């Protein structure tokens, strides 16, 4: 549901091709790193959803400064995911964190040219 809500806004800002590139790179990187480091499987697009969430906080950046929304979302996001790692479940918090970091990286890279 998050992908359907945030995706069209980011597609309008970055374009279909760049957004597809971001989604594919996020999926491949989280999949490969998870395969090499963990014995669990990945199911779903939660890494992509978190990439879109952190990328969306850069949507209204005007100058070369870090948006306050990014700082708040990153603190809440990273805090909740780190707390979730203490629970024993079958959810890959790694893919959430990796997707978030990739989204943040894309946000910094794509907004750096302005």
C-alpha positions in Angstrom: 0.0 0.0 0.0 2.9 2.4 0.7 4.3 1.8 -2.7 1.0 2.7 -4.3 0.7 5.9 -2.1 4.2 7.2 -2.4 5.2 5.8 -5.8 3.2 8.1 -8.1 4.5 11.2 -6.4 8.1 10.0 -6.7 7.5 8.9 -10.3 6.3 12.4 -11.1 9.4 13.9 -9.6 12.1 11.5 -10.8 10.5 10.0 -13.9 9.5 6.4 -14.6 13.0 5.3 -15.8 14.9 6.6 -12.8 12.4 5.3 -10.3 12.5 1.8 -12.0 16.3 2.0 -11.8 16.1 2.8 -8.1 13.6 0.0 -7.4 15.7 -2.6 -9.3 19.0 -1.7 -7.7 17.3 -1.8 -4.2 15.9 -5.2 -4.9 19.1 -6.6 -6.3 21.3 -5.2 -3.6 19.1 -6.3 -0.7 18.6 -9.7 -2.3 22.3 -10.3 -2.9 23.5 -9.1 0.5 20.8 -11.1 2.3 21.8 -14.2 0.3 25.4 -13.8 1.3 24.9 -12.8 5.0 21.8 -14.5 6.2 20.1 -17.8 5.9 16.5 -16.4 5.9 14.6 -15.7 2.7 13.1 -12.4 1.6 9.4 -12.1 0.8 7.7 -8.9 -0.5 8.7 -5.5 -1.3 9.3 -4.0 2.1 12.8 -2.9 1.3 11.5 -1.0 -1.7 8.7 0.5 0.4 11.2 1.9 2.9 13.4 3.1 0.1 10.5 5.1 -1.2 9.6 6.4 2.2 13.1 7.9 2.8 13.4 9.1 -0.8 10.1 10.9 -0.4 11.5 13.1 2.4 13.8 14.7 -0.2 11.0 15.5 -2.6 10.8 19.2 -1.7 14.5 20.0 -1.1 15.4 23.5 -2.3 19.0 23.9 -1.3 22.0 21.8 -0.3 20.8 21.1 3.2 19.4 18.1 4.9 15.6 18.3 5.2 14.2 18.2 8.8 11.6 15.6 7.5 14.4 13.3 6.5 16.0 13.6 10.0 12.7 12.8 11.8 11.8 10.0 9.4 15.3 8.5 9.7 15.4 8.6 13.5 11.9 7.0 13.8 12.6 4.5 11.0 16.0 3.4 12.2 14.9 3.3 15.8 11.9 1.1 15.2 13.8 -1.3 13.0 16.7 -1.6 15.5 14.1 -2.3 18.2 12.4 -4.8 16.0 15.7 -6.8 15.6 15.4 -7.7 19.3 12.2 -9.7 18.5 12.5 -13.2 17.1 10.4 -13.3 14.0 10.6 -14.2 10.3 10.8 -10.6 9.1 14.1 -9.3 7.6 14.7 -6.0 9.3 17.9 -6.0 7.3 16.0 -5.4 4.0 14.1 -2.6 5.6 17.3 -0.9 6.8 19.1 -1.5 3.5 16.1 -0.2 1.5 16.0 2.9 3.7 19.8 3.5 3.4 19.6 3.1 -0.4 16.6 5.5 -0.5 18.5 8.1 1.6 21.6 7.7 -0.7 19.5 8.2 -3.8 17.9 11.3 -2.1 21.3 12.8 -1.4 22.7 11.9 -4.9 19.6 13.1 -6.9 19.2 16.3 -5.0 22.9 17.2 -5.0 22.8 18.6 -8.5 20.4 21.4 -7.5 
